Amino acid sequence: MAFPDFDPVQVFRDFVTDKVPSSGKWNPRKPEIRRLLKSYESAILALIAGQGGDIELARGVISFAVTGGTANDIVAEPDSELPDNPGSAVYILGGVLEPNTGNVTINGKPLLTNSGNQIASGGLVADGIYLFLDDGANYRLLSDYASAAIVAAAEAQAERAETAATEAALYDPTFRYKSIPDLLSSMRAPGGAGTVWQAGEFLYEEASTGATDHHVETAAGVKLYVLPDQQGAYAATAFGVSSAVADNTTIYNRIIAGLPANSKIVWPDKQTLLGHFLSPGKVFDLDLNGSTLVNTLDNQSIVQMGHSPRTAYDVTEVVLQRGARSFTVVGASSLFASGHIGYLWDSAVRPGGTQGVNYEVIKIDRVEGNTVYLQWPLYSYKGAGALKFYYSPVQHKNASIRNGKAHPTNTHIGMGFSVWNCDGVDFDRHRSENTSGRAFDCRYSINFSSNDTICDRPRSSGSGEGYGLALYAVTGVRVRKAHGYRCRHAYDQDSVYDFDVSDVYDPEDQSSCCALAHNGFASDGYLENVRSETSVTSGVYAVVLSAQGYGRGANEAKAENHCFYNVYIDGVQYDARLPLLATAARMGVYAQNSISGRIANVRLDHEDTTNPTSVNANGVRINGVPCGDLELSQIGGKRLGAPIFLEEVEYGPAGKYVARIRGITVDEACWVAIFSRGSWSWSVDGINLNAVLGPGVIQSGTHFSHLPVRYDIGSSLSYSGADVPIISHGGGAARPTGSKALSPRSISSAVAVVDGASISTAQLENRDMRLVLSSPSGAGSITLSATTALPQPAVNGAQAYVSVPAGLNDVVFPAGNNIHAGFTIAAGSAVRLVSYSNKWALA
């Protein structure tokens, strides 16, 4: 049997001279690696040949890569075709994702131990690599899997020990202890400033006897500094942080006081730790290392950094418009510095309360005299009241919290993990359970990034409770994967600008899975891939841009000054598991103010078979004031009141808003396709519906009679069921101008008329305004209804063509409610009608 003739410890050693750091870093040599692997191959083949029995000597090695399945039923892809004969190849399984919990199969075939038994739970370990053969009926491991698991654990421990040994070699400790408790209880006399002490894998440097900035102190009064590891990270364990400590807050305070800002601190591995890490004057790079953090106080965040006091400075301007590049503060050049951040506020408060709204964080480009110049244009309007600039000379940069879990007690009312006032914030891979307020919180900051936060089962989800990831007054945001379970908002933001958010999900949404503008302040950003599932009866919106921060009184922000500019939403799925109710307010996207940009690919699906009876339940609803162009594309779902609901509130100059609607599709039934009122001007094409149960394909409510309104309807319009009007108007509503392309549903059939008959909107519109009248033959004439011979025009400026075939009766249209002057169509002739002032007339 051939054994490796190279020692892998030497081939892959860390230093040129093994375990001598001063000799320099060692780079493994490829010829030595190849020779080592070749000797492994020879040894493996020799082992196989020595198995005896009917298993043939392997003729090759085939690797299986795990591509799916579960921990027990593994699906793996081989890198080459499998041989027909059992035992003719050695198989390698790599990339095991998690330990098994029962009997194991690979692609449906049992994987057994070397001796032919089932593999025990935990026998396969994550990231393990396994050699096995095919004996015909089963796969058989070549090695003892239990030993493999033990070896994996031993290797991890050995690596930690080697790292500790390397670091110890660098520092050459004078005094050594087995554990931190042994060190702290030591009565050894001081060795002198600079002496290196060691406890387990952790190293310390002795401080002078008069030091006050030391990190730990022994029972004999020796003061020590914790030394970082080779990567510059400090272990919280070395300071005494432990699950055995009833409250780690005092130890945390020593860490905060003793380490410089931005130090990397690594928590103990996967422990449950009590206490509060509160650092108002510094921010750090915190790796919580899978540990669960629990509060000991009810009204404090579990982790909070950067909450420095700020000073409010009066801004000279009365109003700052969106797009402003500067503002003025008396004495600015002696107060502020280039590259620093602060935030502007115009004294706006939420109506009915004192909560401030409408903040914006800015970064200073330069200061000249009294003028502060911004690094980017202002995103928001400021002018509800006196303008203030909030600033602290203590500036924080690059805070990070990752790999942690917040699990507060049942009486806790604070936040989980929080960072304020920082340029550069990173939240990654966090979980929370049992929170009441905001699980993960960032405020008054810029350049925020988050990846993979999950807020699971918050303790409550009432108003102001049960938030997952929550941002308030943050500029420059990137979020990937903000999930929740039974949250009020899995993701929540307000006064947030320049954002890029993707993958927000809650399978048991309690209010709004994604609050994109909690109080009504947000612009210039992207939102993608939101999914909300709910069993809540009403008031649930997958995405909401709220108006609750607007008002009309003193120090209240007016809606017309805070439109949602340049917002792009793509991919929203809302699954409602309860029947559709006439009063149930459910929306895929609900913008409570005007919005410019694009909303696309939104679906609201009702699993129940109840049909709609009102316009409630919408794919997209917008209550707006004019601000710019909006595109709505591919909006629909299953059993909706109105896929698109457009309503304008009359504030300021109106009638300029344009929405371009491209694609409405509803499965099963809807009440109407579009409900529109106010002073909206829009165009639509690509309507594809099943049954329309309401008064028309498009229901037009009351408009502002003094404002221009225009509807333009394209040719791609399809719906099944009985004829209904294309546009149905509310009583007394002013008629818009507009156009409708040719798209006949029943142009080939004539409409039969008799004395006193009325022609309906559906009969006219569904024949594309080209009406053929059929009347009894013979001499004489037919006189239609004196009041409603024709329906009121859907839009002003429309045209209609009406004809009577030869050989039938003349048809008389008397003057009435909807006709300016009466006229007669003789048999064998046709007329062209036009609409103006809400009535028809001969062209």
N, C-alpha and C positions, 0 to 999 in steps of 0.2 A: 504494500500500500504506500502511495506517495503522499507525503505530508508537506505542507507549506515550508519552503526553505527560507522564507523571509518572515521576519517578525513584524506583524502589522503595527505594533506599538512604535517600532522604529520608523516604518514607512510613513506613518501619519503622525509623527511626533510634532509637538508645538514649536520647539526651538531647535536650532542647529545642533546644539549639544543638549540631549534630552534633559528636561527639567532644570535647565540653566537659562533663565530669561535673558541674561546679559549677552548670551551668545547670538541673539537675534532670532527673528521669526523664520521658521522652516517652511518651505514650499515643497510639498511632496512631488517626487519625480515620476513622470509617466512610465518610463521603462520599469522602474521598481513596482509600480502599481500593476502593470500588465503581468509581470513575472509572478507577483503575489496571487493575482486572480487565476493565472494559469495553474499554479500549484493547487489552488482550491479545487479547480475543475478536476484535476487528476485525482485528488483525494476523494471527491464525491463519487466519481465513476468507480473507484476501487471499492468504496463502501457498498455501492449498488451491486457490483459483481459478487461481493461476499454475502449477499442475502440468500443465495441458493434458491431451490424450488424452481417454479416455472417462469419466474420473471426474467426476461431477457436483459442483457446489458443495454443500457440506454444508448440511443444513437444521436441524441440531441437534447437541447434544453429549450422548453417553450414557456414563455412568461404569460401569466394571466393578470390583466389589469382590472381591478374592481370598477364596474361602471354603473352599478345600481343594486336593487334588491334591498335586503335588510341585513341586520347583523347575523342572523341565522341562515337566511336563504340568500346567499350571495350570488349576484349576477356579475360575471367576469368575462372579459374579451381576450382570447388568446392571440398572440402576435403572429401565429402561423397555423396552418391546418393541422388538426390533431391526427396522429397515426391510427391505423385500424387495429393494430395488435396491442393488447395491454402490456404495459411495462417497457415499451420500446422508446419512451421519452421520459425525461425528468421534467416535472412541472414546477414552476415557481409562482406562488401567489403573493402579490405585493399590493400595498395600498388599502389594507383592511381599515375601515373607517371607525369601527367601534367594537368593543368586546362582545362576543356572542353571549346569549342568555339561555341557549338550549342546543339541541342537536343541529349540526351544520350541514348545509348542502352547497355545492357549487354548480350553478346552472342546472339545479334539480337533482344532481347526483350526490349521494352521501359522502361526506368527508369524515374518515375515521382516524383513530390514533394508529400508531405503528403496530400495536397489538390487535387492532380490529375492533376496538370499543368506541362508543360514542364520546365525543369531546365534551368535557364538563363545561359548565357555565364559566365564562371568563378565561377559558383556555386559549382562545385567540385574543390577542391584545391589539389595540389601535396602532397602526403603522408597523405591525409585525410583518416579517417576510418568512414564508413557509415553503419548504420543499416537499413534494408529494408525488406519488406514482398512481397509475391506474391499474387495479388488479382485475378489471373486468366489470364487476358489480359495483365497486366502490372506489373512491379515491382513498389512499392511505398515506398518512404523514410519514416522512422518513425520519424525522427527529421527534424527540419527546417534547410535546408542546408545553408541558408544565415547566420544563427546564427553560424553554424559550421565554416564557413569561418572567421567570425568575431572573434570567440573564438580562432581560430588558430593564427590569427594576434595578438590578445590580449595576448595569452600565450607567443608568441615570445617576445613581448614588456615587459611582466611581468618578463620573464627570464632575460632580459637585466637589468631591473630595480632591480631585486633581486641581480644580480651579483654586480651591482653598489652599492647597499645598503650594501652587505656583505663586499665589499672592503672599503666602507666608515666606516663601523663599525670597521674594522681592524685599520684604520688610524685615525678615529675620527676627521674629518676636523673642523678647527676653523672658516673658512670663506667659505660660500656656494653661488654659482651663478647658475642661470638657464641654462646659455649657455656660450660657449667659448667667443663669442663677448662681453657678459656682463662682463666676467672676465677680458678680455684684455683692456676693456675701463674703468675699475674700477680705482677710485682715492683713494682707501683705502690705508692707511699707512701700511708699513711693519709690520708683526707680529713677526718677528725675525726668524733667520735661523732655519729650521726644522719645522716651522709651516706648517700644511697641509691645502691646499686650494682645493675646489671642484667646477667644472663647468659642470653641467649636470651629466653625468656618469663618467667623467674623474677627476682624482686626480693629485695634484701637491704638491711638497715640496718646501718650500721657501729656496732660496739660500742666502748666505751672501751678503751683499751690495757690496762687492768688487769682487764678482765672475765674471769670464769671460766665463765660460763654461755652462752657463744657457741655457735653451731651449726656453723659452718665457719670455716676459717682459710686465707688465701691463702699463697702461697709467701713473700711478704714479711712475713708475720706479722700481716696485717690481720684482725681478728676481726669476724665478720659474723653477724647474726641473719637467718634466713629469714623473709620476710614472707608472710602468708597471702594467698589470692586474695580476690576480692570477696565470696565466700560464706563466708569465714573458714576455708577448708581449706588445709592445708599439703601441698605436693607433696614426697613422699619423694625424688623425683629431684633437687630443689633441694638436698638434703643430700648428694647424691652416690650415692644408691642406684642401682644399674645392673646389668644382666646381664653387663657387662664386668668387674665386681668379683668376685674369687674367693671372698670371704666378706664379706657385708654386715653381719655382726653388730656390728662396731665402729661402723659408721654408724648402725645401728638404736639402739645404746646412746646415741649422741649425741642422736638424736631423742627417746628416752625421757627422758633427763635434761633436755633443753632445753625441752620443751613441757609445758604444764600438762595435768593430767588432763582427759580427755574431749575433747581436741583432735581434730579430724577430720584424718586423714592419708590422702592418696591415693597409691597406689603407681603406678609406671610402667605404661603400658598394655600388657597381654598380653606380659610378658617372663618369662623364667625366671631366678629370683633365688635365690642361695644365701645361707644364713645363718639365724640364730635371733633372733626378736623376743621377748625375755623381759622382761616388765615386772611384777615382783611387787608393786611399790608403787603402781602407777597402772593405770587402764584408759583406753582410747581408743576413738574411732570410726574403725575401719580399713576403708577401701575398697581392697581388693586389686586391683581394676580388671582382673580377668581374668588376673592373673599367676599363674604356677606357682611355688610356694615349695619349695625343696629344702634338706634339712638338711646341715650340715657336721659335726655331732656325732651320735653314735649314741644317746645316752641322754637327750636333751632334746626337749621339744616344739618344733615349728617356730615356732608362735606361742603364747605363754601370757601371760595378764594376770591380775592380782589375787591372786596366791598369797602373800598377806601372812601373817606368823606370827600364831598365835592363842594365847591363854592359856586353860587349863582351870580353871574355878572349880567348887568342890564345891557341889552342890545339896542342900539340907537334906532334902527329901522322900526317902523310901525308894521310893515308887511314885508315878508320875503316870499317871492313867487317861486314856484317850481322852476328849476333851471338856474337859480341864482348861484353865482360863483364866489360871493364874498358877503360879509356882514361887518358891522363896526361896533367896537366896544371901546370906551374911553380908556386910554392907557394900555391898549392891547399889547403893544410891543414889549412892555415890561411885565406882562402877566403870562403870556402864552408862548409856546415854542413850536417850531416847525416839526412835523412828524408826530405830534401829539394828537390824541383824540379827546373828544368831549361830546356833549349833545345839546341840541337846540330844543326849546319848548316855548310855545306861545300862550301859556297859561290856560290852555283848553282843558276843561273838565267834562267828565261824563255827565249827561243830564240827570238831575235828581240826586247827585252825590258829589263827592269831593275828589274822586279818583282822577288823576291826571291822564290825559290822552294826547296823542299827536306829538311824539318825540321823534327826533332823528339824530343818529350818531354820525358825526363828521370827522374827517381827518384834516389837520391843518397843513396846507402846502407851504405857506410862508406868512409872516406878519410884517406889515409895513405901517408904522405909526399906529393909528387907531383901527386899521383895516385888517381883518382876518381873511385870507384867501384859502379856498377849499381845494382839496385834491381832485374832487369830482363835483359836478353840478348838484345842487340840492334836489332831492327827489320829491319833496313834499312842500305844500303851501303852509306858511306860518303867518297868522294874523288874527287869530280869535281874540287875543288879548295882548298884554305886555310880553315882549319877547325876552327870553332869558337864555344864557349860555352857561351850561354846567361843566365845570372843569376841575381837575385835580392835578397838581404838579407831580404827584406820585403816579407814574404811568406803568401799566402792567403789559407784558408781552408774552405770548406763547404759553398759555396754560393748557394742560392736558390731564384728562381723567379717563382711564380706560380699564376694561376687564373687571368691572365691579358689579355688585348687587346690593341694592338698598332694600332693606326689609324693616321698616319702622314698626314700633309697637302700636297697639290699638288706640292709644291716646295721643299719638304724635300728630301735630298739625303743621309742621314745617315742611321744607322741601327735602328731597333726597340729595342729589349732587347739584351744585350751583357754582357758576362763575360770573362775576360782574366786572365791568370796566376794563376790558382787556382787548388788546390788539393781537388776535390770533388765539382761537379757542378750539380745542379738539376733544370731542366726546366720542369714544369708540367702545363698542361691545359691552353694553350695560343692560342689566335686568333690574326690575323692581317688582316688589309684591307688597300689598297691604298699604300703599301710600294713600294719602288723603288729598294733598295739594298737587304740586308739580313734582313729578318724579325726577326729571332732569331739566335744569333751568339755566338759561343764559340771558343776561341783560346788559344794556348800555355798552355793547362791544362791537367790534368789526372782525371780519374774516373768521367766521365760525364754520366749523366742519364737524359732521357727525356721521357715523356709520354703525348701524345695527344697534338700535335701542328697542327694548321691549318692556312695556309697562303692563304687567299681568295682574289682573284682578285688584284694582285699587279698592281701598276700603269703602269709599263712597264716590258717587259720580253726580252729585248735585251741582248747583251753580258754583263755579269757582273751585270745584273738586274733581279729582280723577283725571288729571292731565298726565300725558306721557312726556314727550319732549316738548318744552315750551320756551319760546324765544320772545323777548320783549325789548324793543328798541335795539335792533341789531342790523347792521348794514354789511352786506356781503356774506351770503349764507349758502352752504352746500350740505344737503342732507341726503343720505341714502339709507333706506330701511328704518322707518320709524313705525313700529308695530305696537298694538295694544290689544288687550282683551278685557271687555266690559269697561272701557274708558269713556269719559265724557268727550275728550279729544285725544286721540293717539298722538296727533301733532297739532300744535297750536302756536300761532305767531301773531304779532301786532307791532305796528311801527317798524316793519321789516321791509327792507328794500334791497334790490339786486340779489334775488334768491334763486336757487336751483334745487328743487326738492323732488325726490322720486321714491316710490315704493312706500306708501302709507296704507296700513291695513288694520282693520279690527273686525273679527268675526262675530262680535256681540256689541256693536256700536250702540252707545246710550244717548248720543246727541248729535255730534258731527265728527266724523272720523278725522277730518282735516279742517281746522279753522284757519283759513289763509289770511284773514284779517279780522281778528277777534273783536276789535272795537271799530273797525272801518278804515284802517290806515295801512296800506301796502301798495306797492307798485313795482313794475319792472322786474319780472321774474317768470320762472317756469315751474310748473307742477305736472308731474307725470305719474301714471300708474297708482291710482287710488282705488282701494276696494273696501266697501262697507257692507256688512251684513247685519241685519237687525231684526229683533222681534218686538221693538218698541212701537206703539200704535201710531204716534204722530210726533211732528217736530224734529225729525231726524233728517239731516242733510249730509250726504257723503262729503261734500265740500261746501263751505260757507264763507262768504266775505260779508261780514256783518255791518249793520248801520247803527249799532247800539251806542256808539260813541259820538253820534251827531246830534246837534240841537239847533235851535234858532235864537236862544237867549244870549245874554252877556257871557263872555268867556266859554262859549260853546262852538264847536267846529261845525260849520255848515257843509252839508253833503256836497253841494255843487263845487266846493273847493278841494274835494278829496276823492275824485274819481279814481278807479283802479286802472291806471295807465299801463299799457304794454304788458299785460298779463296773458300768459299762454298756458292753457290747461289741456292736457291730452291723455285720454285713457282713464275714465272713471266708471267703475262698475258698482252699482248699488243693488243689493238683493234684499227685498223685503219679504219676510216670511209670514206676514199677517195679511188678511183681506184688505182690498182697496176700499177705503171709506170715503164718503162724499166730503167729509170735513178733515180728512187726514192730510196734513201738510208734509209731503215727502218730496225731496228734490235731489237729483244727482249733483247739480251745481246750483247754488243759490247765491247770487250776487245782489246785495241789497243797496247797491249804488251802480251807476253806469260803469262799464268796463270796456276797455279797448284792447284789441289783440286777437286772440283766437281761442275758442273752446271747441274741442273735437273729441269724437269717439266716447260719447257719454251714454250709458244705458242704466235705466231703472227697471228692474224686473220684479214683478209680483208673482210669487209662487202659487198663491191662491187663485181660484177660477172666477172670483167675483169681478164683474164688469164695472167700468167707471160710470159714474152718474154726474160728475161735475168736472171742472177744469183742474181740480186739485190733483196732485201727484204729477210732477214734471221732471223731464230730463234736465232741462235748464230753465231757471227762472231768473229774470233780471228786473229789478225795480230801479229805473235809472233816471239820470239827468244827462244832458248831452256832454260827450267828452271826446268822441272820435269814432273811428271805424272799428267794427267787430265782425269777425267771421265765426259762424256757427256751422260745424260740419259733422255729419254722421251722428245725429242725436236720435235716441229712440229707446226702445225697451219692450216690455211685455205688459199689456193692460195699463195704459196711462190715461190720466185726465187730459193733459196737453203736453206733448213732448217739449214744446217751447212756449214759455209764458213771458210776454214782454209787457211791462207796465212802467210808464214814465210819470214821475212826480214833477210837477211844474215848479222848478226853482230857477230863476234867472232866464237867460236866453235859451229857447228851446227850438225843436224842429230841425236841428242839424244832425241828429244822430242817425247813423246808417248801419244796419245790420245786414250782412250777406249770409243767407242761410242756404247751405248746400247739403241736402241729404237728411230726410226724416224717415225713419223706418220703425213701424210698430207691429209686433206680433200680436195675435189675437185681436183685441179691440182697443179703440181709444175713443175719448169723447170728441175731441177735435185735434187737429195737428198743431195749430198755432192759436194761441189766445193773445190778442194785442189790444192795448188801450193806452191812452195818453197822447203822445205825439211822436210815435215811432215811424220812421221811414225805413222800409226794408225790401229786399228782394229775396225770392225763394225759388228753388228748383230742386227736383229730385225727391218728391214726396211719394212714399210707398207704404200704403196702409192696408189693413184688412177692414173690418167693419168700423164705420164711423157712426157712433151712437148719439152724437150731439147735434146741434142745429146746423152745422156746416163743417167743411174741411178746415176753414179758417174762421174763427169767431172774433169779430171786431167789436170791442166795447166802446164806451164813451170816449171821444177825443176832445181835445181842446179846440173849439171851433175857430179860434183866431190864429191857430198855428198850422203850418203846412204839414200834411201827412201824405205819404206816398207808399203804395204797395205795387211791386212788380212781380208777377207770377210767371214762372217758366213753363215750358211745355211738358216736362217730365213729371206727370201727376197721375198716380194710379191708386185706386182704392176699390174694394169690392163692396157689395151690399147695395141698398137702395140709393136712388139719387138723392143727394143733399146739395145745397148750394155750395159753391166754392168759397164764397165769403158770406157769412151771416152777420148782420149788423144788430147791435143793441138798439133799443127804442130811442129815437131822438138823436142818435149819434150822427155827427158830421161825417160826410163821405170823403174818403181820401181820393186823391188823383192816383193814376197808375196805369198799368198795362197788364194784359194776360196773353200769353202765347197760345197758338192753336194746339189743343190737345183734346179732341172730341171723345166723349165716352159713348154717345148714342146719337150721332149726327144723322145716321141713316134712317131713323124713325121719325115720323111726323107727329105733331101734337094735335090731337083732335079738340076742336072748340065748338061751343054752342052759345046761344044767347046768354049773356050774363056771366060768361066764363072769365076766369082770371088765369093769367100765365104766371107760373111760379119762377122764383130765382133758379131753382134746380133745373127746371125745364130749359131755361134760357142758357145758363152757364154750362151745363153738361153737354150742350150741343155747340159749344164754342161760339155762342152769340150768333149762330146761324140757324134760324127757326123756320121750319116749314109747317104751315098751318093746314090742317085737314078739316073740312066742314061738309055738311050734307050737300049733295048736288041739287041743282035746280035753280030757278030764278030767285032773286031776292038777295038779301044780305044777312050776315050774322053780326050782331052788336055785342061787343064784349062788355065787361063790368065797367060801370061809370066811375068807379073809384080805384079799382086795382086791376085794370086791364093788363098792365105790365108791372113787374116788381120794381121797387125803388132801385136805382142803379147802385151797384156795389162800389164803383169809383166814378168820380167825375172825369170826363174825357174818354169814357168807354164808347165803343161802337157796337151796334147790333144790326144784323141783316134778317129781315122777315119777308117771307114770300108765301103766296097762295097759288097752288097749281091751277092751270087752266081747267075749265069745266066745273069748278066748284063755286061756292058763293063768295061774294065780296065780304071782306071783314072790316068792320068799323071799330076804330079805337077812339072812344070819346075822351074829351079832356077830363082830367081827374087829378087825384092826388099826385100821381107820378108822371103825368104827361102835360107838357106846356100847352099844346094846342091839339085838338082832335084831328084825326086824319083817317082815310079809308084806303085799304089795299085792295085793288081790283083783282079779280081772278085772273091768273096768268101773268101777274106782275110781282115786283119786289120793291122794297124800300130800304134805305139805310138810315138808321137812327143814331144819334149821338146823345151823350148825357152831359148836362151842366146844371149847376144849382140844384143838384139832387133830383132832377127830372129828365125825362126823355123828350126829344124833339126830332122832327124830320131834318136830315142833313141838307 
